[in-house]
Amino acid sequence: MSLNGSKKEEIFKLILYHNPHFIEELLNTKLVDLEYETYEERRYFDLLGIEEKTNLKIMIEVQLNKSDHPHYERIQDFYGDPIDNAIIVWIAKDFHSKMTDAIIYDLNYKYTKNIDFYAITFDETILSTIEKFNLLPEKEKYNEIINFNDTLGLEIFDKTKLIPEGLQVEIEPQITNPTILKNKFLLKMLRKSTPWNLNLYRTRSRLHQSTIPISAGKSYLYYQISICREDLDYSFIKLSLREEHGRKTFDEIKQQIKFLDKLKGFQSIKRLNQIMICLDKQDDYKKDATKIATAFNIIHSIVSKIIYDTYLTV
């Protein structure tokens, strides 16, 4: 297994996320509000955006090998109820034509929905570049992704277009759930303070919960972050060890955070398997989110460096 885990597909998706022009140019469209690895309509999407002129959702599924049955079934689920109006994009190294033919047949003859479908291939030479990115520390990897200026070689393998000319759907109502609003703002500030932590780009289905779980970069370490909970008088960042083989790394992280003087205004609580950084709850969740995001940047910079240095010496 390569250093930092096998995350090549994530890197490919993040290149698309930070460079939506690859999709826009191929489909002659404009994407807005693009989200990475998100959950909506009871489904997970690798990338989910909105077409600017129609307000239609653009659902993007990515795989780095040839089309297979698990991904084929996911695409089939994309045009199941309640989705009636959408653009579906399936990106793969190559396709089994029986799968794309079956999808196109479904959309044309089994359903009466306004859905465009595109099967898109990429130039597989990009995989060697992605492998190089995968070996880099987090900050360098992120810089390579956002400054990517090569081509993905995207080409349309097959398609069907069933969206009527001039169709425009209504914009979905604004979110009013206070927990989701707080967590969306928290994620925004975390990404702003620590954009190179690629795990922060996953929104998934947890935004309605009081605490957001975030991977710390290894299976044995994870964060939990929460702001302005009604049942607590503080906001917090918690780093937990959940597998004993990471004990040495975790103890080194605890030792370095122990002597950190940049976290003034915060209280730290250290237990055998946890480090908890607490901030007295402010009168505005945006203030909490901003301060927590600043502290997270300091903490994760330590965590990321220790993890990378540890695996360089293995």
LUMBAKOL-480884 format. One record per residue (C-alpha): x, y, z; residue in one letter; residue number from 1. Coordinates in pm, 1 decimal. Example, Ala and Ser with C-alpha at 12.3 -4.5 7.8 and 13.67 -1.06 7.14 Angstrom:
BEGIN
(r (1230.0 -450.0 780.0) "A" 1)
(r (1367.0 -106.0 714.0) "S" 2)
This chain:
BEGIN
(r (0.0 0.0 0.0) "M" 1)
(r (136.2 345.0 -84.6) "S" 2)
(r (215.7 612.7 172.7) "L" 3)
(r (-89.7 800.5 308.1) "N" 4)
(r (-319.2 520.1 191.8) "G" 5)
(r (-479.4 445.9 -140.0) "S" 6)
(r (-655.3 775.0 -211.2) "K" 7)
(r (-604.0 808.7 -584.1) "K" 8)
(r (-974.7 825.4 -660.5) "E" 9)
(r (-1015.3 1101.4 -402.4) "E" 10)
(r (-737.5 1299.2 -568.7) "I" 11)
(r (-903.3 1262.8 -910.2) "F" 12)
(r (-1235.7 1383.0 -765.8) "K" 13)
(r (-1067.6 1676.6 -593.1) "L" 14)
(r (-900.0 1778.9 -918.5) "I" 15)
(r (-1249.1 1791.8 -1072.9) "L" 16)
(r (-1385.4 1973.3 -767.7) "Y" 17)
(r (-1121.5 2246.1 -787.1) "H" 18)
(r (-1125.4 2253.7 -1168.9) "N" 19)
(r (-1493.1 2225.6 -1275.1) "P" 20)
(r (-1402.4 2368.4 -1615.2) "H" 21)
(r (-1310.3 2014.9 -1726.4) "F" 22)
(r (-1677.0 1913.5 -1700.8) "I" 23)
(r (-1811.9 2252.6 -1806.5) "E" 24)
(r (-1617.3 2258.1 -2132.3) "E" 25)
(r (-1709.2 1902.8 -2225.5) "L" 26)
(r (-2082.0 1946.9 -2155.6) "L" 27)
(r (-2100.1 2312.3 -2261.6) "N" 28)
(r (-2248.0 2415.3 -1930.1) "T" 29)
(r (-2174.3 2617.4 -1616.8) "K" 30)
(r (-2157.4 2453.5 -1272.6) "L" 31)
(r (-2234.7 2632.5 -946.8) "V" 32)
(r (-2244.3 2521.4 -581.1) "D" 33)
(r (-2029.7 2215.2 -650.8) "L" 34)
(r (-1999.4 1986.2 -346.3) "E" 35)
(r (-1757.0 1702.6 -285.5) "Y" 36)
(r (-1873.5 1364.0 -152.9) "E" 37)
(r (-2211.9 1476.5 -32.2) "T" 38)
(r (-2538.3 1312.4 69.0) "Y" 39)
(r (-2875.4 1416.0 -71.2) "E" 40)
(r (-3201.9 1251.7 -179.4) "E" 41)
(r (-3101.4 949.4 34.9) "R" 42)
(r (-2794.4 897.3 -187.1) "R" 43)
(r (-2420.5 959.4 -176.5) "Y" 44)
(r (-2266.0 1152.6 -464.4) "F" 45)
(r (-1898.2 1182.9 -548.2) "D" 46)
(r (-1964.6 1534.8 -677.7) "L" 47)
(r (-2293.2 1721.6 -684.4) "L" 48)
(r (-2350.6 2059.8 -845.1) "G" 49)
(r (-2615.7 2280.9 -1000.2) "I" 50)
(r (-2634.2 2382.7 -1366.4) "E" 51)
(r (-2648.0 2760.6 -1358.0) "E" 52)
(r (-2906.7 2829.6 -1629.8) "K" 53)
(r (-3155.4 2551.4 -1543.8) "T" 54)
(r (-3101.5 2490.3 -1168.3) "N" 55)
(r (-3079.9 2118.5 -1254.8) "L" 56)
(r (-2864.2 1898.3 -1033.1) "K" 57)
(r (-2552.7 1753.8 -1193.9) "I" 58)
(r (-2466.6 1420.5 -1029.7) "M" 59)
(r (-2114.7 1293.2 -1092.6) "I" 60)
(r (-1987.7 941.9 -1020.9) "E" 61)
(r (-1615.3 865.3 -1058.5) "V" 62)
(r (-1419.3 540.4 -1080.1) "Q" 63)
(r (-1060.1 492.7 -1192.3) "L" 64)
(r (-1105.2 147.4 -1344.2) "N" 65)
(r (-1339.5 8.9 -1611.0) "K" 66)
(r (-1713.1 30.9 -1541.8) "S" 67)
(r (-1833.2 -239.3 -1303.4) "D" 68)
(r (-2160.2 -359.3 -1154.5) "H" 69)
(r (-2142.9 -170.9 -820.9) "P" 70)
(r (-2100.9 163.0 -1002.2) "H" 71)
(r (-2356.5 63.6 -1266.2) "Y" 72)
(r (-2610.7 0.2 -989.7) "E" 73)
(r (-2529.4 335.3 -830.0) "R" 74)
(r (-2601.7 511.1 -1159.4) "I" 75)
(r (-2930.3 323.8 -1188.7) "Q" 76)
(r (-3018.0 445.7 -839.8) "D" 77)
(r (-2946.2 805.2 -946.6) "F" 78)
(r (-3246.8 804.3 -1179.4) "Y" 79)
(r (-3477.4 629.5 -934.1) "G" 80)
(r (-3750.4 813.8 -746.4) "D" 81)
(r (-3777.6 1091.7 -638.1) "P" 82)
(r (-3528.7 1224.9 -895.0) "I" 83)
(r (-3710.0 1336.9 -1211.6) "D" 84)
(r (-3493.7 1616.7 -1350.8) "N" 85)
(r (-3114.4 1587.7 -1352.0) "A" 86)
(r (-2788.2 1553.7 -1543.0) "I" 87)
(r (-2601.3 1230.9 -1461.6) "I" 88)
(r (-2229.4 1198.1 -1536.8) "V" 89)
(r (-2041.5 868.6 -1499.2) "W" 90)
(r (-1663.4 895.0 -1535.9) "I" 91)
(r (-1450.5 581.5 -1576.8) "A" 92)
(r (-1131.5 463.5 -1745.7) "K" 93)
(r (-1343.7 265.8 -1993.1) "D" 94)
(r (-1697.8 128.4 -2020.1) "F" 95)
(r (-1872.4 -196.6 -2089.9) "H" 96)
(r (-2108.7 -87.2 -2365.5) "S" 97)
(r (-2377.5 -324.6 -2234.4) "K" 98)
(r (-2396.5 -113.3 -1919.2) "M" 99)
(r (-2421.1 223.4 -2092.0) "T" 100)
(r (-2667.1 79.3 -2348.0) "D" 101)
(r (-2886.6 -49.0 -2065.4) "A" 102)
(r (-2888.6 289.8 -1891.0) "I" 103)
(r (-2973.2 471.6 -2212.2) "I" 104)
(r (-3250.2 219.1 -2284.7) "Y" 105)
(r (-3393.3 265.2 -1934.7) "D" 106)
(r (-3402.3 643.4 -1964.2) "L" 107)
(r (-3554.1 640.6 -2313.4) "N" 108)
(r (-3809.2 359.7 -2282.8) "Y" 109)
(r (-3872.6 265.5 -1918.4) "K" 110)
(r (-3892.8 609.8 -1758.8) "Y" 111)
(r (-4054.1 941.2 -1844.9) "T" 112)
(r (-3798.2 1168.9 -1682.5) "K" 113)
(r (-3605.3 1477.2 -1788.5) "N" 114)
(r (-3256.9 1333.4 -1750.4) "I" 115)
(r (-2939.4 1371.5 -1957.0) "D" 116)
(r (-2681.3 1094.5 -1915.4) "F" 117)
(r (-2313.1 1109.1 -2009.7) "Y" 118)
(r (-2059.6 825.4 -1991.7) "A" 119)
(r (-1716.0 991.3 -1995.4) "I" 120)
(r (-1368.6 839.2 -2019.9) "T" 121)
(r (-1037.8 992.9 -1913.0) "F" 122)
(r (-680.6 954.3 -2038.7) "D" 123)
(r (-531.3 683.7 -1816.7) "E" 124)
(r (-186.0 846.4 -1828.8) "T" 125)
(r (-320.3 1081.3 -1558.5) "I" 126)
(r (-306.8 788.1 -1314.9) "L" 127)
(r (72.5 805.1 -1289.3) "S" 128)
(r (48.3 1175.2 -1200.3) "T" 129)
(r (-212.9 1099.2 -935.9) "I" 130)
(r (10.7 825.3 -792.7) "E" 131)
(r (288.2 1083.9 -749.5) "K" 132)
(r (48.9 1322.9 -575.4) "F" 133)
(r (-59.0 1040.8 -345.3) "N" 134)
(r (294.4 1005.5 -206.7) "L" 135)
(r (316.5 1370.0 -97.2) "L" 136)
(r (245.2 1522.0 246.6) "P" 137)
(r (-99.5 1678.6 280.3) "E" 138)
(r (-1.2 2040.5 211.6) "K" 139)
(r (207.0 1955.6 -95.6) "E" 140)
(r (-65.4 1723.7 -225.1) "K" 141)
(r (-325.0 1999.2 -188.9) "Y" 142)
(r (-101.6 2250.9 -369.5) "N" 143)
(r (-55.0 2010.3 -659.9) "E" 144)
(r (-432.4 1958.9 -682.5) "I" 145)
(r (-532.1 2326.8 -682.6) "I" 146)
(r (-250.4 2419.8 -921.7) "N" 147)
(r (-317.9 2130.0 -1159.3) "F" 148)
(r (-274.8 2258.6 -1515.6) "N" 149)
(r (-252.2 1934.3 -1712.9) "D" 150)
(r (-538.9 1772.6 -1901.2) "T" 151)
(r (-760.3 1485.3 -1790.9) "L" 152)
(r (-831.5 1390.1 -2150.4) "G" 153)
(r (-1207.0 1365.1 -2089.5) "L" 154)
(r (-1410.8 1230.3 -2381.7) "E" 155)
(r (-1776.4 1133.6 -2417.4) "I" 156)
(r (-1807.4 756.4 -2462.0) "F" 157)
(r (-2187.5 760.2 -2495.0) "D" 158)
(r (-2479.7 982.8 -2399.9) "K" 159)
(r (-2851.6 1044.8 -2416.3) "T" 160)
(r (-3014.5 1387.4 -2385.5) "K" 161)
(r (-3375.0 1393.9 -2270.0) "L" 162)
(r (-3401.1 1734.9 -2103.4) "I" 163)
(r (-3639.7 1956.8 -2304.6) "P" 164)
(r (-3500.7 2282.9 -2441.8) "E" 165)
(r (-3577.5 2568.7 -2206.0) "G" 166)
(r (-3653.6 2353.5 -1900.2) "L" 167)
(r (-3580.4 2533.3 -1574.8) "Q" 168)
(r (-3658.2 2391.6 -1231.9) "V" 169)
(r (-3726.7 2584.3 -913.5) "E" 170)
(r (-3440.3 2660.3 -679.0) "I" 171)
(r (-3469.3 2449.1 -367.1) "E" 172)
(r (-3568.3 2638.2 -48.7) "P" 173)
(r (-3295.1 2767.2 179.5) "Q" 174)
(r (-3190.2 2549.9 473.1) "I" 175)
(r (-3351.2 2657.4 801.6) "T" 176)
(r (-3237.9 2375.6 1034.1) "N" 177)
(r (-3015.0 2556.4 1288.9) "P" 178)
(r (-2780.6 2259.4 1341.1) "T" 179)
(r (-2720.0 2220.4 966.9) "I" 180)
(r (-2665.5 2596.4 930.2) "L" 181)
(r (-2407.9 2594.6 1211.9) "K" 182)
(r (-2227.2 2290.4 1076.9) "N" 183)
(r (-2218.3 2421.8 721.3) "K" 184)
(r (-2058.7 2743.2 845.3) "F" 185)
(r (-1818.0 2545.4 1064.0) "L" 186)
(r (-1707.3 2336.6 764.3) "L" 187)
(r (-1666.0 2652.9 559.2) "K" 188)
(r (-1434.0 2802.2 821.9) "M" 189)
(r (-1241.6 2475.7 869.0) "L" 190)
(r (-1179.4 2454.8 493.9) "R" 191)
(r (-1073.1 2817.8 489.6) "K" 192)
(r (-823.2 2774.9 773.6) "S" 193)
(r (-692.0 2430.3 670.5) "T" 194)
(r (-773.8 2385.5 299.9) "P" 195)
(r (-506.5 2118.7 258.9) "W" 196)
(r (-691.0 1875.4 488.1) "N" 197)
(r (-869.0 1685.9 211.1) "L" 198)
(r (-1100.3 1506.1 455.7) "N" 199)
(r (-1279.2 1836.0 520.4) "L" 200)
(r (-1428.7 1829.9 170.6) "Y" 201)
(r (-1656.7 1540.1 258.3) "R" 202)
(r (-1991.0 1668.5 382.0) "T" 203)
(r (-2166.5 1331.1 378.8) "R" 204)
(r (-2485.3 1292.4 581.7) "S" 205)
(r (-2371.7 1413.4 925.1) "R" 206)
(r (-2449.3 1785.7 913.0) "L" 207)
(r (-2777.2 1740.2 1100.0) "H" 208)
(r (-2589.9 1590.9 1397.5) "Q" 209)
(r (-2449.1 1795.1 1686.0) "S" 210)
(r (-2092.9 1668.2 1631.8) "T" 211)
(r (-1904.8 1637.5 1302.0) "I" 212)
(r (-1663.7 1340.6 1268.8) "P" 213)
(r (-1355.4 1398.9 1050.9) "I" 214)
(r (-1075.4 1157.5 969.3) "S" 215)
(r (-733.6 1266.5 1096.1) "A" 216)
(r (-553.2 1090.6 811.9) "G" 217)
(r (-514.4 740.5 955.5) "K" 218)
(r (-769.5 474.7 1046.5) "S" 219)
(r (-667.7 482.1 1411.9) "Y" 220)
(r (-716.6 858.8 1459.3) "L" 221)
(r (-1025.8 1071.8 1415.0) "Y" 222)
(r (-1158.8 1413.2 1511.3) "Y" 223)
(r (-1494.9 1513.8 1651.2) "Q" 224)
(r (-1581.0 1883.6 1631.6) "I" 225)
(r (-1882.4 2059.8 1772.9) "S" 226)
(r (-1990.2 2420.6 1827.7) "I" 227)
(r (-2267.4 2586.1 2028.9) "C" 228)
(r (-2452.6 2275.2 2139.4) "R" 229)
(r (-2752.5 2342.5 2359.2) "E" 230)
(r (-2649.5 2072.2 2606.0) "D" 231)
(r (-2294.4 2207.3 2656.7) "L" 232)
(r (-2150.3 2543.0 2761.3) "D" 233)
(r (-1842.0 2497.4 2542.3) "Y" 234)
(r (-1739.8 2414.3 2186.2) "S" 235)
(r (-1468.3 2157.1 2127.2) "F" 236)
(r (-1221.7 1969.8 1907.7) "I" 237)
(r (-1162.8 1611.5 2016.9) "K" 238)
(r (-888.8 1388.5 1876.2) "L" 239)
(r (-932.7 1021.0 1964.4) "S" 240)
(r (-722.2 707.0 1931.9) "L" 241)
(r (-932.2 403.4 1838.4) "R" 242)
(r (-668.8 143.6 1747.3) "E" 243)
(r (-386.6 54.9 1984.8) "E" 244)
(r (-122.3 19.5 1711.7) "H" 245)
(r (-130.8 399.9 1674.5) "G" 246)
(r (-40.5 454.1 2041.6) "R" 247)
(r (315.4 578.9 1980.4) "K" 248)
(r (201.5 835.6 1725.1) "T" 249)
(r (-87.5 948.8 1946.4) "F" 250)
(r (136.9 993.1 2250.9) "D" 251)
(r (379.5 1203.4 2047.3) "E" 252)
(r (91.2 1424.2 1932.2) "I" 253)
(r (-21.7 1465.5 2295.6) "K" 254)
(r (329.1 1563.5 2396.6) "Q" 255)
(r (358.0 1833.1 2129.8) "Q" 256)
(r (13.6 1979.1 2194.3) "I" 257)
(r (97.1 1987.5 2567.6) "K" 258)
(r (360.6 2254.9 2511.7) "F" 259)
(r (163.7 2453.8 2253.5) "L" 260)
(r (117.8 2815.4 2361.5) "D" 261)
(r (-79.0 2931.6 2057.8) "K" 262)
(r (-409.8 2803.5 2191.1) "L" 263)
(r (-469.6 3083.5 2441.0) "K" 264)
(r (-832.2 3107.0 2545.2) "G" 265)
(r (-874.9 2731.8 2511.0) "F" 266)
(r (-865.1 2461.1 2774.3) "Q" 267)
(r (-711.4 2123.4 2702.0) "S" 268)
(r (-822.0 1794.4 2855.4) "I" 269)
(r (-600.4 1490.3 2798.4) "K" 270)
(r (-704.4 1134.0 2866.0) "R" 271)
(r (-545.8 801.8 2773.8) "L" 272)
(r (-713.5 787.6 2431.4) "N" 273)
(r (-833.5 1144.1 2385.0) "Q" 274)
(r (-716.7 1500.8 2348.6) "I" 275)
(r (-993.4 1757.8 2389.3) "M" 276)
(r (-955.8 2129.3 2322.9) "I" 277)
(r (-1247.3 2330.9 2465.2) "C" 278)
(r (-1361.3 2688.7 2406.9) "L" 279)
(r (-1619.6 2863.5 2625.2) "D" 280)
(r (-1932.7 2905.2 2416.5) "K" 281)
(r (-1959.7 3250.3 2256.3) "Q" 282)
(r (-2277.3 3452.5 2197.8) "D" 283)
(r (-2262.5 3383.0 1821.6) "D" 284)
(r (-2194.1 3045.7 1655.4) "Y" 285)
(r (-1993.0 3219.4 1383.2) "K" 286)
(r (-1744.3 3342.8 1644.0) "K" 287)
(r (-1713.0 2989.4 1782.0) "D" 288)
(r (-1666.3 2843.3 1435.2) "A" 289)
(r (-1393.3 3094.3 1349.9) "T" 290)
(r (-1197.3 3032.5 1670.8) "K" 291)
(r (-1238.1 2656.0 1651.6) "I" 292)
(r (-1117.9 2660.8 1289.8) "A" 293)
(r (-805.1 2855.1 1391.4) "T" 294)
(r (-728.5 2602.8 1664.7) "A" 295)
(r (-794.2 2312.6 1428.7) "F" 296)
(r (-534.5 2446.0 1185.8) "N" 297)
(r (-270.6 2450.8 1460.0) "I" 298)
(r (-360.6 2104.3 1589.7) "I" 299)
(r (-390.0 1936.4 1251.2) "H" 300)
(r (-59.0 2086.7 1135.9) "S" 301)
(r (103.1 1897.3 1424.4) "I" 302)
(r (-96.0 1578.5 1361.2) "V" 303)
(r (-28.8 1577.0 987.7) "S" 304)
(r (346.9 1630.1 1027.3) "K" 305)
(r (386.6 1360.3 1292.8) "I" 306)
(r (187.7 1108.6 1085.6) "I" 307)
(r (394.2 1179.5 774.2) "Y" 308)
(r (728.3 1174.0 957.6) "D" 309)
(r (632.1 847.2 1130.9) "T" 310)
(r (562.6 673.4 802.4) "Y" 311)
(r (878.3 804.7 640.9) "L" 312)
(r (1078.5 611.1 900.9) "T" 313)
(r (884.7 284.0 870.7) "V" 314)
